[in-house]
Amino acid sequence: MSQVTNRVNYALFGFGLKNNQLPMLRFATKAAPLPKRLENAYDAGFRYAEIFLTSTHLENWKEVASIAECYDMSYGLHFPNRAPLSRKHLKKAAKLYRRLKCESMVIHQPMFRRYEQDLLDIDPELCLAVENHRLNPEHFRNWAESHQWLTLDVEHLWKHTLNQPPLPVLLSTLKKFLKQHGQQVRRVHLPGYEPGSIEHRPISFNPRLARKVFTALSKIQYQGLVVSETRPSMQKMEFLCQDIALYQSWEKNRLKKIRKKQRQK
Ligand SMILES: [Zn+2]
């Protein structure tokens, strides 16, 4: 058993908590379906990954599935961002979703508008989680109210919707949003953004943001993937390991806090 798995087990069972009291999140990395990327993610300790798809990946969906199945990880899909896609592409997306036993697929609003009906005709049980992108506050509200399932991108909310206020403003907006719409959220994108920084850095680049968002999600017993949505040039072993270390230290602290509260009852 690897050191990482040992640590996870310790965190899980070392505190005598029942399953429904565990603050566990499904912490994922984002990767193209390439053996090297998935192998690095697995070796770093990730057990969840979001697979980013293009039309070419869909054409080779069986190969993508076989590569993913080499690693003992659970997957979520990210639907291609570029049109046009044929009916065949859509069918293959649905097949891949089924074969990898996915629980949701991220999709951007323009692609959702264009392909929602066809995708659901092919497979009515696909959970299409529509992502917020460059939305002003009014459009953000509309986005949350008009879709059944959501992908919440925290960086997009902070940068594009709120226009980069200090962290406490983002966090209070996020908490209000989760209170109202938390049950619709099926995926969370959480890069290590801070005002003025480049986009899509590993989450370990902003540990304060990470811990606060992890805690807010754990409080609503969020069950979907939380993705450190990292740009390809930064998907390096060093950063993957830093992300895992950050997540595990949060999890350990959260368990300690929960246990302390229980003792005080
Ligand atoms: Zn995103």
Boltz pocket constraint, residues with backbone or C-beta under 6 A from the ligand:
constraints:
  - pocket:
      binder: B
      contacts: [[A, 131], [A, 132], [A, 153], [A, 189], [A, 229]]
      max_distance: 6.0
